[in-house]
Amino acid sequence: MKATTVLDAEDLAEVAAARGPAAAAAALAAAEDVGVDGYAMVLRRLGAADPVAWTADMPAVLAALRLPELGAFYLAAAAVLADRPGALPDGALVAAVTAVLDVRRHLDEAASSPAPRPP
């Protein structure tokens, strides 16, 4: 696992503060090293720094992240917050459960899809 990422939590926190978490998620999804597992920690730090903002519109953030793996990282970070009373805005927990099921379906579909054949 790579210890560093091209974008760090501070960079993305600035984007989130200026344009919202979905914009920061889109920036993360566009990073040249988007497949790096280090983004799990970045998403965890972002969620912990502003849980209300990062869970207020979970479908928008998930859509901006695009990759099911990033969505899984994001939802894992939100799950940590679910244990804190009052950390999530009203309805966020229901949205999170729905999102988990959707990400799980996408991951299952990706795993069961046959690999493309070389030409």
N, CA, C and O of each residue as an XYZ file, in Angstrom:
476
protein
N       0.842     -1.179      0.000
C       0.000      0.000      0.000
C       0.887      1.241      0.000
O       1.864      1.328      0.743
N       0.532      2.174     -0.829
C       1.268      3.423     -0.926
C       0.939      4.302      0.279
O      -0.228      4.467      0.633
N       1.961      4.860      0.900
C       1.764      5.652      2.122
C       1.276      7.062      1.822
O       0.631      7.678      2.670
N       1.564      7.582      0.650
C       1.163      8.944      0.326
C       0.246      8.942     -0.893
O       0.194      7.978     -1.657
N      -0.466     10.034     -1.049
C      -1.367     10.210     -2.185
C      -1.060     11.555     -2.835
O      -0.522     12.457     -2.194
N      -1.404     11.676     -4.103
C      -1.176     12.941     -4.809
C      -1.964     14.053     -4.124
O      -1.439     15.145     -3.909
N      -3.212     13.780     -3.783
C      -4.048     14.747     -3.070
C      -4.109     14.337     -1.612
O      -4.255     13.155     -1.299
N      -3.995     15.309     -0.722
C      -4.102     14.963      0.697
C      -5.406     15.536      1.265
O      -6.112     16.295      0.600
N      -5.696     15.162      2.483
C      -6.947     15.578      3.113
C      -7.061     17.096      3.203
O      -8.153     17.643      3.050
N      -5.957     17.774      3.446
C      -6.009     19.236      3.562
C      -6.395     19.880      2.232
O      -7.208     20.804      2.198
N      -5.805     19.385      1.128
C      -6.162     19.913     -0.193
C      -7.659     19.727     -0.453
O      -8.347     20.654     -0.880
N      -8.141     18.530     -0.190
C      -9.541     18.220     -0.461
C     -10.480     18.917      0.511
O     -11.611     19.236      0.145
N     -10.042     19.159      1.736
C     -10.863     19.899      2.698
C     -11.087     21.331      2.212
O     -12.173     21.884      2.384
N     -10.065     21.927      1.610
C     -10.209     23.276      1.054
C     -11.226     23.288     -0.076
O     -12.062     24.189     -0.154
N     -11.158     22.284     -0.956
C     -12.132     22.184     -2.047
C     -13.531     21.996     -1.479
O     -14.481     22.633     -1.935
N     -13.661     21.125     -0.486
C     -14.967     20.872      0.128
C     -15.524     22.133      0.782
O     -16.720     22.406      0.679
N     -14.679     22.893      1.445
C     -15.139     24.122      2.096
C     -15.595     25.159      1.065
O     -16.556     25.892      1.299
N     -14.912     25.214     -0.058
C     -15.234     26.213     -1.073
C     -16.405     25.797     -1.968
O     -17.257     26.616     -2.313
N     -16.433     24.503     -2.341
C     -17.421     24.070     -3.342
C     -18.274     22.886     -2.908
O     -19.164     22.464     -3.646
N     -18.017     22.350     -1.732
C     -18.812     21.237     -1.226
C     -18.098     19.901     -1.341
O     -17.190     19.741     -2.157
N     -18.515     18.938     -0.514
C     -17.890     17.616     -0.523
C     -17.964     16.882     -1.865
O     -17.028     16.170     -2.227
N     -19.060     17.045     -2.603
C     -19.151     16.364     -3.898
C     -18.067     16.856     -4.857
O     -17.524     16.065     -5.628
N     -17.748     18.137     -4.819
C     -16.673     18.672     -5.660
C     -15.328     18.109     -5.223
O     -14.488     17.784     -6.062
N     -15.120     17.993     -3.925
C     -13.872     17.403     -3.432
C     -13.792     15.935     -3.820
O     -12.722     15.446     -4.183
N     -14.918     15.227     -3.746
C     -14.944     13.826     -4.149
C     -14.626     13.676     -5.632
O     -13.925     12.744     -6.024
N     -15.137     14.588     -6.459
C     -14.841     14.551     -7.893
C     -13.353     14.807     -8.149
O     -12.755     14.186     -9.027
N     -12.767     15.712     -7.388
C     -11.326     15.971     -7.517
C     -10.529     14.732     -7.135
O      -9.547     14.392     -7.795
N     -10.950     14.065     -6.078
C     -10.275     12.835     -5.657
C     -10.394     11.780     -6.751
O      -9.413     11.109     -7.073
N     -11.580     11.629     -7.320
C     -11.798     10.627     -8.362
C     -10.985     10.910     -9.620
O     -10.700      9.998    -10.396
N     -10.612     12.165     -9.819
C      -9.827     12.543    -10.992
C      -8.317     12.497    -10.739
O      -7.533     12.748    -11.654
N      -7.910     12.185     -9.527
C      -6.475     12.158     -9.196
C      -5.760     11.102    -10.022
O      -6.317     10.045    -10.320
N      -4.528     11.398    -10.385
C      -3.766     10.456    -11.220
C      -3.490      9.141    -10.513
O      -3.245      8.131    -11.172
N      -3.524      9.130     -9.206
C      -3.283      7.897     -8.442
C      -4.551      7.411     -7.758
O      -4.501      6.881     -6.648
N      -5.683      7.590     -8.418
C      -6.990      7.324     -7.833
C      -7.132      5.914     -7.261
O      -7.928      5.721     -6.341
N      -6.411      4.941     -7.754
C      -6.533      3.577     -7.266
C      -5.773      3.278     -5.998
O      -5.810      2.145     -5.518
N      -5.091      4.243     -5.445
C      -4.251      4.033     -4.275
C      -5.113      3.866     -3.022
O      -6.038      4.643     -2.785
N      -4.798      2.847     -2.228
C      -5.549      2.581     -1.002
C      -5.417      3.704      0.020
O      -6.237      3.797      0.934
N      -4.420      4.547     -0.112
C      -4.238      5.658      0.819
C      -5.425      6.603      0.845
O      -5.597      7.351      1.808
N      -6.251      6.583     -0.202
C      -7.423      7.452     -0.214
C      -8.472      7.003      0.792
O      -9.372      7.777      1.119
N      -8.384      5.785      1.287
C      -9.273      5.360      2.367
C      -9.031      6.236      3.592
O      -9.981      6.692      4.228
N      -7.778      6.471      3.918
C      -7.438      7.321      5.067
C      -7.800      8.777      4.786
O      -8.258      9.483      5.685
N      -7.602      9.229      3.564
C      -7.967     10.607      3.214
C      -9.461     10.812      3.426
O      -9.869     11.804      4.030
N     -10.280      9.888      2.938
C     -11.729     10.016      3.114
C     -12.125      9.926      4.583
O     -13.059     10.599      5.017
N     -11.430      9.111      5.336
C     -11.717      9.011      6.773
C     -11.427     10.343      7.471
O     -12.215     10.794      8.303
N     -10.309     10.965      7.135
C      -9.960     12.254      7.747
C     -10.951     13.349      7.359
O     -11.332     14.173      8.190
N     -11.363     13.352      6.094
C     -12.325     14.354      5.646
C     -13.649     14.209      6.382
O     -14.218     15.196      6.848
N     -14.134     12.981      6.484
C     -15.389     12.743      7.186
C     -15.314     13.110      8.652
O     -16.257     13.681      9.200
N     -14.212     12.793      9.286
C     -14.042     13.101     10.712
C     -13.955     14.598     10.948
O     -14.409     15.089     11.981
N     -13.375     15.331     10.000
C     -13.220     16.781     10.159
C     -14.553     17.518     10.036
O     -14.759     18.533     10.701
N     -15.456     17.019      9.193
C     -16.744     17.680      8.996
C     -17.808     16.634      8.670
O     -18.263     16.542      7.530
N     -18.204     15.844      9.672
C     -19.127     14.742      9.403
C     -20.478     15.173      8.843
O     -21.053     14.470      8.012
N     -20.985     16.300      9.280
C     -22.287     16.742      8.789
C     -22.217     17.038      7.299
O     -23.079     16.591      6.543
N     -21.214     17.779      6.868
C     -21.086     18.113      5.454
C     -20.869     16.866      4.599
O     -21.466     16.726      3.531
N     -20.013     15.964      5.072
C     -19.661     14.795      4.270
C     -20.746     13.725      4.246
O     -20.679     12.806      3.428
N     -21.737     13.820      5.116
C     -22.820     12.840      5.091
C     -24.172     13.452      4.735
O     -25.170     12.734      4.676
N     -24.224     14.746      4.500
C     -25.487     15.414      4.206
C     -26.092     14.952      2.881
O     -27.312     14.821      2.781
N     -25.277     14.706      1.878
C     -25.770     14.255      0.568
C     -24.886     13.102      0.085
O     -24.086     13.252     -0.838
N     -25.052     11.970      0.726
C     -24.217     10.814      0.420
C     -24.350     10.349     -1.032
O     -23.338      9.995     -1.637
N     -25.546     10.334     -1.615
C     -25.629      9.926     -3.018
C     -24.799     10.812     -3.957
O     -24.195     10.315     -4.907
N     -24.772     12.116     -3.692
C     -23.982     13.017     -4.540
C     -22.489     12.748     -4.395
O     -21.757     12.751     -5.385
N     -22.035     12.514     -3.161
C     -20.617     12.221     -2.939
C     -20.253     10.897     -3.594
O     -19.215     10.794     -4.247
N     -21.096      9.882     -3.427
C     -20.829      8.580     -4.049
C     -20.785      8.682     -5.565
O     -19.922      8.079     -6.202
N     -21.695      9.430     -6.141
C     -21.700      9.604     -7.593
C     -20.417     10.299     -8.051
O     -19.851      9.940     -9.084
N     -19.964     11.278     -7.296
C     -18.738     12.004     -7.653
C     -17.501     11.118     -7.530
O     -16.546     11.276     -8.292
N     -17.513     10.197     -6.583
C     -16.360      9.298     -6.409
C     -16.234      8.302     -7.562
O     -15.138      7.815     -7.839
N     -17.320      8.001     -8.222
C     -17.407      7.148     -9.419
C     -17.016      5.694     -9.194
O     -17.794      4.814     -9.561
N     -15.875      5.393     -8.622
C     -15.408      4.015     -8.473
C     -16.037      3.355     -7.248
O     -16.064      3.952     -6.172
N     -16.540      2.138     -7.399
C     -17.113      1.445     -6.240
C     -16.125      1.312     -5.080
O     -16.525      1.353     -3.916
N     -14.847      1.156     -5.392
C     -13.846      1.030     -4.332
C     -13.760      2.312     -3.508
O     -13.670      2.256     -2.282
N     -13.787      3.462     -4.171
C     -13.774      4.734     -3.450
C     -15.057      4.892     -2.645
O     -15.037      5.393     -1.521
N     -16.168      4.464     -3.226
C     -17.428      4.506     -2.495
C     -17.368      3.655     -1.233
O     -17.891      4.041     -0.188
N     -16.731      2.502     -1.337
C     -16.580      1.635     -0.168
C     -15.717      2.308      0.894
O     -16.029      2.230      2.082
N     -14.633      2.968      0.479
C     -13.783      3.703      1.431
C     -14.600      4.789      2.132
O     -14.527      4.944      3.351
N     -15.376      5.536      1.347
C     -16.193      6.632      1.876
C     -17.221      6.106      2.873
O     -17.396      6.677      3.949
N     -17.895      5.026      2.518
C     -18.917      4.470      3.401
C     -18.305      3.879      4.666
O     -18.909      3.946      5.736
N     -17.122      3.306      4.551
C     -16.436      2.805      5.749
C     -16.116      3.965      6.686
O     -16.234      3.837      7.904
N     -15.712      5.089      6.115
C     -15.428      6.269      6.937
C     -16.709      6.772      7.604
O     -16.686      7.172      8.768
N     -17.823      6.754      6.872
C     -19.100      7.192      7.447
C     -19.569      6.230      8.532
O     -20.198      6.656      9.501
N     -19.275      4.950      8.387
C     -19.679      3.961      9.398
C     -19.024      4.245     10.739
O     -19.630      4.033     11.790
N     -17.794      4.721     10.706
C     -17.104      5.081     11.949
C     -17.861      6.205     12.647
O     -17.953      6.230     13.874
N     -18.395      7.127     11.869
C     -19.120      8.272     12.429
C     -20.476      7.876     12.995
O     -20.991      8.550     13.887
N     -21.059      6.799     12.493
C     -22.398      6.395     12.921
C     -22.451      6.049     14.406
O     -23.523      6.087     15.009
N     -21.315      5.714     14.998
C     -21.271      5.388     16.420
C     -21.292      6.625     17.316
O     -21.493      6.510     18.525
N     -21.089      7.796     16.736
C     -21.063      9.033     17.518
C     -22.451      9.658     17.547
O     -22.966     10.037     16.495
N     -23.067      9.776     18.708
C     -24.403     10.381     18.772
C     -24.411     11.790     18.195
O     -23.587     12.630     18.558
N     -25.349     12.032     17.295
C     -25.510     13.355     16.710
C     -24.506     13.727     15.640
O     -24.551     14.846     15.129
N     -23.596     12.825     15.282
C     -22.574     13.158     14.288
C     -23.145     13.224     12.881
O     -22.666     14.001     12.055
N     -24.159     12.423     12.600
C     -24.745     12.398     11.264
C     -26.047     13.190     11.253
O     -26.827     13.116     12.203
N     -26.289     13.948     10.181
C     -27.550     14.691     10.095
C     -28.727     13.730      9.921
O     -28.544     12.562      9.578
N     -29.936     14.241     10.164
C     -31.147     13.431     10.011
C     -31.194     12.785      8.631
O     -30.939     13.436      7.618
N     -31.521     11.512      8.607
C     -31.647     10.795      7.341
C     -30.348     10.267      6.774
O     -30.376      9.459      5.846
N     -29.215     10.691      7.295
C     -27.935     10.266      6.736
C     -27.689      8.783      6.947
O     -27.093      8.130      6.091
N     -28.134      8.243      8.065
C     -27.916      6.825      8.325
C     -28.706      5.964      7.347
O     -28.197      4.956      6.857
N     -29.932      6.349      7.063
C     -30.736      5.618      6.078
C     -30.087      5.723      4.703
O     -30.007      4.733      3.975
N     -29.623      6.921      4.345
C     -28.936      7.103      3.066
C     -27.672      6.261      3.011
O     -27.337      5.712      1.962
N     -26.975      6.155      4.122
C     -25.744      5.363      4.158
C     -26.040      3.889      3.945
O     -25.331      3.219      3.194
N     -27.063      3.381      4.588
C     -27.410      1.966      4.413
C     -27.808      1.688      2.970
O     -27.388      0.685      2.394
N     -28.606      2.559      2.389
C     -28.993      2.412      0.991
C     -27.775      2.459      0.085
O     -27.670      1.678     -0.861
N     -26.861      3.366      0.369
C     -25.638      3.497     -0.429
C     -24.756      2.265     -0.299
O     -24.155      1.826     -1.279
N     -24.674      1.707      0.900
C     -23.875      0.492      1.100
C     -24.404     -0.626      0.213
O     -23.634     -1.329     -0.440
N     -25.706     -0.782      0.196
C     -26.295     -1.836     -0.631
C     -26.015     -1.601     -2.112
O     -25.751     -2.549     -2.852
N     -26.072     -0.347     -2.548
C     -25.803     -0.022     -3.942
C     -24.342     -0.280     -4.298
O     -24.053     -0.863     -5.343
N     -23.419      0.148     -3.437
C     -21.992     -0.093     -3.690
C     -21.715     -1.585     -3.702
O     -20.954     -2.066     -4.542
N     -22.315     -2.317     -2.793
C     -22.134     -3.781     -2.746
C     -22.584     -4.411     -4.061
O     -21.909     -5.293     -4.592
N     -23.721     -3.960     -4.584
C     -24.221     -4.483     -5.854
C     -23.231     -4.198     -6.978
O     -22.963     -5.072     -7.802
N     -22.683     -2.977     -7.018
C     -21.714     -2.626     -8.064
C     -20.437     -3.448     -7.936
O     -19.881     -3.890     -8.941
N     -19.974     -3.653     -6.724
C     -18.774     -4.467     -6.514
C     -19.033     -5.914     -6.933
O     -18.174     -6.543     -7.550
N     -20.211     -6.444     -6.601
C     -20.558     -7.815     -7.007
C     -20.636     -7.934     -8.521
O     -20.175     -8.921     -9.094
N     -21.224     -6.920     -9.175
C     -21.313     -6.933    -10.634
C     -19.934     -6.897    -11.264
O     -19.669     -7.615    -12.229
N     -19.051     -6.063    -10.721
C     -17.693     -5.966    -11.261
C     -16.936     -7.278    -11.080
O     -16.179     -7.690    -11.959
N     -17.141     -7.934     -9.935
C     -16.443     -9.189     -9.667
C     -16.952    -10.325    -10.545
O     -16.192    -11.232    -10.883
N     -18.234    -10.286    -10.920
C     -18.788    -11.376    -11.712
C     -18.690    -11.138    -13.211
O     -18.960    -12.047    -13.996
N     -18.311     -9.942    -13.619
C     -18.167     -9.652    -15.044
C     -16.922    -10.342    -15.587
O     -15.860    -10.292    -14.967
N     -17.050    -10.984    -16.744
C     -15.851    -11.600    -17.322
C     -14.857    -10.544    -17.752
O     -15.227     -9.451    -18.180
N     -13.593    -10.891    -17.630
C     -12.523     -9.974    -18.044
C     -12.585     -9.807    -19.550
O     -12.881    -10.760    -20.272
N     -12.305     -8.587    -20.036
C     -12.308     -8.382    -21.488
C     -11.226     -9.229    -22.147
O     -10.128     -9.405    -21.619
N     -11.576     -9.740    -23.309
C     -10.622    -10.568    -24.051
C      -9.682     -9.684    -24.852
O     -10.109     -8.693    -25.444
N      -8.399    -10.042    -24.870
C      -7.463     -9.258    -25.688
C      -7.773     -9.443    -27.170
O      -8.238    -10.506    -27.583
N      -7.514     -8.405    -27.972
C      -7.818     -8.498    -29.422
C      -6.935     -9.494    -30.127
O      -7.063     -9.686    -31.336
